[in-house]
Amino acid sequence: MRRVDGMRGLAAGLLAPLLLAAGPPAPLSAQTSLTIYNDGRVQVRRAIPAQVPRGSSTHRVKLGPLDPASLFSLDSAVAVTRLSYDGAVDEGSVLRRSVGRRVVFRLPESKDTLSALVLGVDPLRLQLPDGRVTFTPPGAALYPAEVVVVEPAVRLEVSSGRTQDRLRLGYFTGGASWQASYQVILGGANARVAGMAVLESQTLRAEEAEVQLLAGSVGRAESVPPPRPLMEARAAMADEARAFQGAGEQRVGEFHLYSLPGRTTLLPGLTRSVALFEPAEVRYERNYIVRGMVPYWGILPQQGEETEAPVEVSYTLQRPRKSAFGDRPLPGGIARLYQPDSAGRLQLVGEAGIDHTPAGENLRLGAGTAFDLTARRVQISYVTRRDSSSAGVRVIATADYRVTLRNATDSAATVIVQEERAGEWAIVSSSVPAEKVSSTVTRFRVRVPANGGAALTYRVRIVW
């Protein structure tokens, strides 16, 4: 059963006749340029052939689905003074327009039909020929053509300061989105990085359009519904043998804009990709991190059992300024890390989402959990006392911890043990020098020999 606008009981086949009647949406054409945003919004700029006289005139143009509140004239000599938009292409709107009308339903597994009077919607109420009322449609609805909008149209009243032969309009629609996809091939000390902009059209059609992609988090009114999620798309690396034909980048306001070369045709379900930059060789560091046992906030509990802690693996790509890769802002997206096996075949060794990253900022990519590096942690002592003062009663807790690290590989590794805590706290003593990163983060760098182990002990003092 299908729900439309909260109405229960609509049959699964109820929408099929509507889709057949409406047909596919018309593609955007007539000198179209598009800007596609990360969040699924699409800004459309179109020049539509039309005879626009000086003064006031009325025009009916088919623009497809759009946000009518966003429509405006791109020509300073033309002002939109009034508009009406008929976008009732969904079945919920057709049902509302059918209130007070009779709608014919095709009965299931039969050629017979039944006529019912639509009394109302939300919930759906139908009066059958014998006078009885049902909340469930008896079959697939066959709507009269006059209540079905085949293609959304806008009726515009404009005022022009001069005679023109076209209307230049801008507006927002949806149906397409994009994100960046990065391929990182890890070598000995360097990595080869390639980046692609992956553009997916869910419902948008556009013929030979100029397409731009805007990277950044542009503010959005809360009343606007969120876009449909972006489906993950795979992209191949650019071929270095040919001249670079990737997207051109420029800064616009607080954001970065990428212009696709040439013109692009978009179809529903079609995914396109274009290189963001030429592949670059960069230095990288592999990091291992173990999280500590201290809770970030609240009381410090007594914990008697030894537990296994995952050893997180991450890779940091160096992006110094005055380098081709470092001077380039990176749009948010997905980075996939590959490493060759003994036969030279690339194997996926990690995948991470990245945020928009400005130029000169290193890129840290989480790759999962280490297999041959293990860690166990335990609280080995715990003492609390109460301290009364004019400000009230405070609890002061002191606890000792031990982290045991083991390395089953043939090379030594440095593991970072990291404790994070808000409020008043301190590391009193430790077997390895403590590195205070901030008021809430303290790290210990522990060297673990090949095919061996190492232990870290430290004492924490916490007040709450």
Phi and psi in degrees as a GROMACS rama.xvg file:
@    title "Ramachandran Plot"
@    xaxis  label "Phi"
@    yaxis  label "Psi"
@TYPE xy
-113.902  138.389  ARG-2
-103.183  132.456  ARG-3
-125.597  116.993  VAL-4
52.9043  41.4745  ASP-5
84.7836  -2.23407  GLY-6
-83.1918  131.861  MET-7
-91.9577  152.098  ARG-8
90.2772  3.44338  GLY-9
-70.5603  133.215  LEU-10
-67.3  154.095  ALA-11
-61.8257  -28.7653  ALA-12
-89.431  7.53818  GLY-13
-63.6933  -32.155  LEU-14
-88.1205  -17.3879  LEU-15
-57.2153  -46.0934  ALA-16
-62.145  -34.6619  PRO-17
-64.1909  -42.7771  LEU-18
-65.3793  -37.4562  LEU-19
-67.2097  -35.7864  LEU-20
-72.6299  -38.3333  ALA-21
-75.7207  -38.6674  ALA-22
75.2176  176.951  GLY-23
-69.9755  147.528  PRO-24
-65.1898  146.094  PRO-25
-69.3491  141.111  ALA-26
-72.3672  152.612  PRO-27
-73.7887  131.877  LEU-28
-145.16  -151.093  SER-29
56.8737  61.8664  ALA-30
56.1261  69.688  GLN-31
-103.106  138.593  THR-32
-128.238  143.882  SER-33
-126.978  144.737  LEU-34
-121.005  120.206  THR-35
-105.835  131.039  ILE-36
-101.282  159.099  TYR-37
-59.3002  -31.6133  ASN-38
-87.4794  6.21818  ASP-39
100.056  -5.83686  GLY-40
-75.9592  148.561  ARG-41
-129.983  118.349  VAL-42
-90.6403  125.477  GLN-43
-110.851  134.825  VAL-44
-124.511  121.041  ARG-45
-132.736  141.824  ARG-46
-109.809  110.038  ALA-47
-106.293  125.013  ILE-48
-58.1832  125.605  PRO-49
-164.603  143.601  ALA-50
-85.1522  107.016  GLN-51
-109.167  106.206  VAL-52
-77.9823  166.5  PRO-53
-69.6127  138.438  ARG-54
97.9962  -151.065  GLY-55
-91.6002  144.127  SER-56
-155.959  160.201  SER-57
-119.269  138.857  THR-58
-138.987  141.855  HIS-59
-113.691  116.182  ARG-60
-125.809  141.664  VAL-61
-96.3406  110.232  LYS-62
-111.473  -5.14543  LEU-63
80.2068  -174.128  GLY-64
-61.34  136.49  PRO-65
-159.899  170.085  LEU-66
-91.3901  104.582  ASP-67
-62.4461  -26.8966  PRO-68
-69.0022  -17.7677  ALA-69
-93.2975  -5.1791  SER-70
-73.0055  135.46  LEU-71
-153.1  165.396  PHE-72
-87.3949  133.379  SER-73
-83.7735  -9.25793  LEU-74
-99.8462  122.687  ASP-75
-65.5898  -18.7489  SER-76
-87.8047  -4.47601  ALA-77
-123.506  130.294  VAL-78
-119.954  135.441  ALA-79
-83.3443  116.293  VAL-80
-96.5666  -23.538  THR-81
-162.562  146.283  ARG-82
-149.407  152.455  LEU-83
-133.544  140.915  SER-84
-127.983  122.93  TYR-85
-105.557  98.164  ASP-86
-113.501  28.6343  GLY-87
-79.2537  69.2677  ALA-88
-101.9  -10.5218  VAL-89
-90.8497  161.262  ASP-90
-69.7125  -29.8733  GLU-91
-60.6268  -43.241  GLY-92
-66.2034  -39.4894  SER-93
-63.6134  -40.186  VAL-94
-63.318  -42.1364  LEU-95
-63.5255  -37.451  ARG-96
-72.1288  -16.1489  ARG-97
-91.752  -1.02766  SER-98
-60.7085  129.579  VAL-99
88.4103  -3.84537  GLY-100
-109.188  162.555  ARG-101
-94.5259  133.804  ARG-102
-118.526  136.343  VAL-103
-89.3022  133.968  VAL-104
-117.036  133.938  PHE-105
-85.9325  123.504  ARG-106
-69.9003  146.948  LEU-107
-61.6203  138.547  PRO-108
52.8294  38.9757  GLU-109
-156.653  156.312  SER-110
-90.4506  -4.4441  LYS-111
-74.4601  152.933  ASP-112
-124.687  161.893  THR-113
-139.063  132.892  LEU-114
-96.4271  132.27  SER-115
-134.269  145.43  ALA-116
-88.4625  125.604  LEU-117
-80.5771  110.108  VAL-118
-84.5451  -31.6774  LEU-119
177.241  172.938  GLY-120
-128.795  167.12  VAL-121
56.5988  60.6068  ASP-122
-88.2038  163.188  PRO-123
-66.5539  132.177  LEU-124
-133.748  123.395  ARG-125
-123.019  134.3  LEU-126
-100.47  121.009  GLN-127
-79.0885  165.793  LEU-128
-57.3472  -29.1284  PRO-129
-85.0664  5.53235  ASP-130
95.7342  -15.0074  GLY-131
-72.322  155.218  ARG-132
-114.065  134.809  VAL-133
-125.926  151.353  THR-134
-99.589  -1.83665  PHE-135
-116.915  126.636  THR-136
-64.4081  141.44  PRO-137
-76.4311  -8.34869  PRO-138
177.211  -158.118  GLY-139
-80.2969  130.221  ALA-140
-78.5904  140.25  ALA-141
-116.6  99.4087  LEU-142
-81.2882  146.257  TYR-143
-66.2254  144.373  PRO-144
-60.6517  -29.4616  ALA-145
-71.1521  -13.7113  GLU-146
-101.963  -2.37844  VAL-147
-104.887  124.854  VAL-148
-87.9592  114.739  VAL-149
-70.9701  -43.1185  VAL-150
-143.573  127.995  GLU-151
-58.4312  139.821  PRO-152
-134.71  151.925  ALA-153
-115.746  131.686  VAL-154
-102.688  115.128  ARG-155
-111.022  136.018  LEU-156
-110.451  122.603  GLU-157
-125.59  157.229  VAL-158
-122.502  121.473  SER-159
-116.977  140.752  SER-160
-82.2109  -8.6258  GLY-161
-157.171  164.675  ARG-162
-74.3575  134.775  THR-163
-139.457  162.71  GLN-164
-111.436  15.5202  ASP-165
-160.391  156.938  ARG-166
-107.388  126.625  LEU-167
-105.606  110.437  ARG-168
-121.842  148.341  LEU-169
-126.866  144.714  GLY-170
-166.503  172.342  TYR-171
-112.374  142.064  PHE-172
-138.534  -166.779  THR-173
-135.347  -159.176  GLY-174
96.778  4.10855  GLY-175
-151.695  153.548  ALA-176
-156.646  170.813  SER-177
-152.231  159.701  TRP-178
-154.173  166.12  GLN-179
-88.3498  148.115  ALA-180
-129.491  125.959  SER-181
-117.346  140.399  TYR-182
-114.904  122.185  GLN-183
-118.219  112.91  VAL-184
-101.639  113.986  ILE-185
-83.6917  128.795  LEU-186
-110.309  -151.854  GLY-187
-66.8726  -65.7863  GLY-188
-114.725  -17.4816  ALA-189
-116.842  161.326  ASN-190
-127.95  147.757  ALA-191
-102.669  124.214  ARG-192
-118.21  130.809  VAL-193
-127.044  147.195  ALA-194
-129.933  138.296  GLY-195
-127.551  144.863  MET-196
-93.9822  120.531  ALA-197
-105.45  114.863  VAL-198
-107.762  125.036  LEU-199
-119.792  128.63  GLU-200
-101.536  114.368  SER-201
-82.0609  -50.061  GLN-202
-131.621  -8.24848  THR-203
-76.6203  136.517  LEU-204
-118.898  131.803  ARG-205
-150.37  133.529  ALA-206
-106.014  124.446  GLU-207
49.063  52.1832  GLU-208
-98.7329  149.999  ALA-209
-79.7019  123.194  GLU-210
-117.48  131.704  VAL-211
-125.86  149.532  GLN-212
-120.1  126.07  LEU-213
-105.017  125.407  LEU-214
-102.442  132.221  ALA-215
137.57  164.252  GLY-216
-96.3423  91.8643  SER-217
-80.5263  133.809  VAL-218
-55.6905  147.12  GLY-219
-140.106  134.264  ARG-220
-63.279  140.835  ALA-221
-65.7757  -24.9333  GLU-222
-73.9141  -14.6461  SER-223
-80.6385  129.854  VAL-224
-65.4469  148.841  PRO-225
-69.0365  154.688  PRO-226
-72.5834  162.237  PRO-227
-68.2359  147.938  ARG-228
-61.795  150.178  PRO-229
-80.4134  125.75  LEU-230
-76.1368  142.35  MET-231
-66.7631  132.194  GLU-232
-123.239  143.869  ALA-233
-99.2346  144.757  ARG-234
-135.729  146.524  ALA-235
-90.3101  158.504  ALA-236
-75.8287  152.634  MET-237
-70.0026  148.365  ALA-238
-87.7257  117.078  ASP-239
-71.2373  -15.2801  GLU-240
-70.6082  -21.4493  ALA-241
-105.491  165.597  ARG-242
-65.2722  145.426  ALA-243
-67.4947  121.605  PHE-244
-122.686  42.5972  GLN-245
-85.7809  -171.415  GLY-246
-75.9153  138.675  ALA-247
-83.3662  139.452  GLY-248
-114.609  141.567  GLU-249
-150.562  157.646  GLN-250
-92.5832  132.376  ARG-251
-130.54  112.782  VAL-252
61.7076  -127.143  GLY-253
-97.7272  15.9219  GLU-254
-128.697  174.956  PHE-255
-121.594  135.291  HIS-256
-116.089  132.551  LEU-257
-116.295  123.673  TYR-258
-101.729  122.978  SER-259
-73.0867  140.228  LEU-260
-68.6621  144.4  PRO-261
67.9372  -154.953  GLY-262
-114.634  151.621  ARG-263
-127.502  137.279  THR-264
-104.49  128.374  THR-265
-112.514  138.069  LEU-266
-132.833  149.586  LEU-267
-55.896  132.664  PRO-268
83.4901  -1.25183  GLY-269
-91.948  133.5  LEU-270
-113.713  129.97  THR-271
-122.827  153.435  ARG-272
-140.146  150.393  SER-273
-144.499  144.416  VAL-274
-65.9637  137.623  ALA-275
-86.9959  -29.2759  LEU-276
-162.005  165.102  PHE-277
-70.4915  143.231  GLU-278
-53.0709  141.544  PRO-279
-127.209  146.95  ALA-280
-95.7148  125.885  GLU-281
-134.899  154.924  VAL-282
-84.4577  150.836  ARG-283
-142.455  161.252  TYR-284
-125.101  140.956  GLU-285
-98.8921  132.061  ARG-286
-123.646  143.408  ASN-287
-118.914  131.235  TYR-288
-131.488  135.751  ILE-289
-119.297  127.218  VAL-290
-82.1162  142.595  ARG-291
-79.0581  -171.749  GLY-292
-102.395  -10.3091  MET-293
-72.7654  126.758  VAL-294
-66.9256  148.508  PRO-295
-67.8583  -31.8321  TYR-296
-146.474  159.211  TRP-297
89.7643  -159.027  GLY-298
-74.1189  160.689  ILE-299
-100.636  109.678  LEU-300
-81.816  162.94  PRO-301
-83.9978  130.093  GLN-302
-129.794  110.174  GLN-303
-93.3703  -22.614  GLY-304
-91.1977  142.327  GLU-305
-77.345  135.738  GLU-306
-126.446  155.053  THR-307
-86.7814  136.633  GLU-308
-115.471  134.269  ALA-309
-68.3027  144.584  PRO-310
-100.503  105.616  VAL-311
-77.4902  140.637  GLU-312
-111.3  132.084  VAL-313
-140.909  158.294  SER-314
-124.224  131.979  TYR-315
-109.75  116.281  THR-316
-87.6591  125.797  LEU-317
-77.6209  129.876  GLN-318
-131.03  67.022  ARG-319
-69.015  149.462  PRO-320
-65.5075  160.678  ARG-321
66.253  26.2526  LYS-322
-127.71  153.637  SER-323
-59.1068  -42.0358  ALA-324
-78.9533  -34.5298  PHE-325
-72.9862  -30.081  GLY-326
-83.298  5.21962  ASP-327
-108.19  125.67  ARG-328
-69.155  145.582  PRO-329
-115.032  118.013  LEU-330
-65.787  151.31  PRO-331
-65.3513  152.725  GLY-332
171.058  -143.52  GLY-333
-121.835  133.783  ILE-334
-113.97  131.101  ALA-335
-113.772  131.807  ARG-336
-105.272  133.392  LEU-337
-124.813  151.462  TYR-338
-142.483  136.596  GLN-339
-74.6273  145.273  PRO-340
-86.8809  -170.241  ASP-341
-64.8147  -22.1037  SER-342
-95.182  3.16857  ALA-343
86.7635  3.20667  GLY-344
-78.7631  133.7  ARG-345
-76.9294  132.122  LEU-346
-120.468  138.816  GLN-347
-71.0569  123.928  LEU-348
-119.924  5.74503  VAL-349
174.316  155.273  GLY-350
-148.386  133.016  GLU-351
-145.545  144.961  ALA-352
-84.9985  143.277  GLY-353
-125.677  149.176  ILE-354
-86.2471  170.173  ASP-355
-58.62  127.064  HIS-356
-120.295  119.208  THR-357
-70.8168  165.116  PRO-358
-60.8158  143.587  ALA-359
83.56  -3.42081  GLY-360
-100.742  128.908  GLU-361
-62.345  155.213  ASN-362
-112.337  117.661  LEU-363
-104.02  126.372  ARG-364
-121.4  115.597  LEU-365
-73.1034  136.339  GLY-366
-120.144  2.48901  ALA-367
116.705  -147.402  GLY-368
-120.042  138.86  THR-369
-68.5468  146.042  ALA-370
-90.2084  -46.5681  PHE-371
-96.3964  -3.55749  ASP-372
-107.475  126.121  LEU-373
-127.734  158.628  THR-374
-143.768  142.13  ALA-375
-130.671  141.558  ARG-376
-133.015  146.889  ARG-377
-151.703  147.004  VAL-378
-91.3598  120.768  GLN-379
-104.26  -11.7307  ILE-380
-155.103  155.477  SER-381
-155.993  121.152  TYR-382
-136.606  137.159  VAL-383
-130.389  154.345  THR-384
-149.848  156.078  ARG-385
-102.119  140.775  ARG-386
-125.131  113.516  ASP-387
-95.5869  138.13  SER-388
-148.599  -179.713  SER-389
-63.9686  -23.893  SER-390
-82.405  -9.41174  ALA-391
126.601  -166.113  GLY-392
-100.146  128.791  VAL-393
-114.839  150.453  ARG-394
-107.695  129.224  VAL-395
-113.775  120.77  ILE-396
-116.326  139.524  ALA-397
-125.496  129.846  THR-398
-139.222  144.779  ALA-399
-107.603  140.785  ASP-400
-128.121  152.294  TYR-401
-131.736  130.283  ARG-402
-117.09  120.277  VAL-403
-104.251  123.844  THR-404
-114.065  139.493  LEU-405
-130.892  142.674  ARG-406
-126.341  114.877  ASN-407
-98.7135  11.7089  ALA-408
-96.7203  172.02  THR-409
-89.4373  7.84615  ASP-410
-133.458  146.756  SER-411
-67.7428  155.291  ALA-412
-140.827  147.817  ALA-413
-104.496  123.588  THR-414
-111.429  132.158  VAL-415
-94.3476  120.223  ILE-416
-98.422  123.437  VAL-417
-123.217  127.895  GLN-418
-110.642  138.044  GLU-419
-129.48  130.524  GLU-420
-154.156  133.727  ARG-421
-94.5097  157.925  ALA-422
92.4868  -159.837  GLY-423
-87.7982  115.425  GLU-424
-159.662  163.097  TRP-425
-160.808  152.118  ALA-426
-88.3905  116.771  ILE-427
-79.6813  -44.4181  VAL-428
-155.97  160.623  SER-429
-161.107  153.428  SER-430
-78.8625  -16.7413  SER-431
-125.122  138.413  VAL-432
-52.6623  135.311  PRO-433
-87.2148  139.059  ALA-434
-112.93  109.333  GLU-435
-84.1159  105.108  LYS-436
-77.4444  -40.3831  VAL-437
-157.077  -174.387  SER-438
-67.1416  -16.5724  SER-439
-114.908  -9.77029  THR-440
-126.068  129.696  VAL-441
-130.86  138.173  THR-442
-123.678  153.535  ARG-443
-127.3  130.352  PHE-444
-101.493  113.769  ARG-445
-112.055  123.508  VAL-446
-85.9605  124.149  ARG-447
-114.009  118.554  VAL-448
-69.2438  160.799  PRO-449
-62.2042  137.41  ALA-450
49.636  38.8505  ASN-451
-146.018  -162.233  GLY-452
-145.931  170.887  GLY-453
-153.813  156.053  ALA-454
-128.867  142.582  ALA-455
-120.344  130.722  LEU-456
-123.567  144.733  THR-457
-157.403  154.751  TYR-458
-113.536  134.726  ARG-459
-117.439  137.868  VAL-460
-117.641  125.509  ARG-461
-131.276  138.983  ILE-462
-120.98  133.34  VAL-463
